[in-house]
Amino acid sequence: MNDLDQLVAAASADFAAAPTPAELENAKARFLGKAGRVTELLKGLAALSPEQKKTRGAEINQTKQRIEAALTARRAALAEAELEAQLRAEALDVTLPGRQRGVGGLHPVSRTMERIEAIFGSMGFDVADGPEIETDWMSFTALNNPENHPARSMQDTFYVDMKDEGGRWYNLRPHTSPMQVRYARAHAAKYAGMDTMPEIRVIAPGRTYRVDSDATHSPMFHQCEGLWIGENVSFKDLKVVFTEFCRKFFESEDLQLRFRPSFFPFTEPSAEIDIAFASGPLKGKWLEVAGSGQVHPNVVRNFGLDPERYIGFAFGMGPDRLAMLRYGVNDLRLFFENDLRFLRQFN
Ligand code: DAH
């Protein structure tokens, strides 16, 4: 191997040893740069005779070309390696199944609420919504509950560590009945001073809270309040409306209703409403679905209305219970455990 072959070999080895394009450029400078070894060789030509210059010059030029070829090859190899590394880093497995977007669905209790709203809506009832943190007056006093009523006790009602204007603890509403008061007062105020007032016809579905927990009670549960007040609204209307509701809700025209005398401070007389299916696993069994009654004159007065002129009925039912009956669910807690295996069955 002559000196020029050795130079090509040395350059090739240097280029091969350069791991990055930047280091390859440094290696190039050592051979082809201004002070590089090829340039040094060319400078050496000055001392030669014209004849020698010609042959040596041609040889050096060839050497230079071989080094440049080695450089180009190494550049290409490095670029390819870089591209390959990048492709590996950004690799996509196009055979992987796509990520599925979970399709949401309505909770069975929400479906039940919507159903209740649709049926009462078709009978001319408005749908109202109100606060879950209530004043003592709204939850109890306005609804004719005596001071010492057991519902007010800490064992039954959750209290919030905050006092209202009357110096009483706020509560997590234990029923939706305060919505009767809120809605009726707003309605009465709107028509105050006018000769006539359109009837109040409203339902108020929502969350309610009680210190209670077992297979049929949850500390958070749902209620739907109903109120119909006018100058000539009677228990008969309640019976018609509620029978119609139950038959539509359960899609059963031969479902039976029974009003069983009961007591609520805010109604007089009061009744529990029981239903019985004409067929199916619960056939003939009386099931309690709501409390109801004619609104007590004291409550009508708290609406801001004259009980001598306005009369009507109210009812309160449990949508959770209705959902259990409609779907055949035997444990209320299943609705609130958020187990998708359970919830998916309703969508
Ligand atoms: N608020 C009652 C409860 O939670 C249910 C109820 C009964 C509501 C009779 C009413 C009613 O409006 O008239 O148990």
Boltz pocket constraint, residues with backbone or C-beta under 6 A from the ligand:
constraints:
  - pocket:
      binder: B
      contacts: [[A, 174], [A, 175], [A, 176], [A, 177], [A, 225], [A, 226], [A, 264], [A, 266], [A, 267], [A, 271], [A, 290], [A, 291], [A, 292], [A, 293], [A, 313], [A, 314], [A, 315], [A, 316], [A, 317]]
      max_distance: 6.0
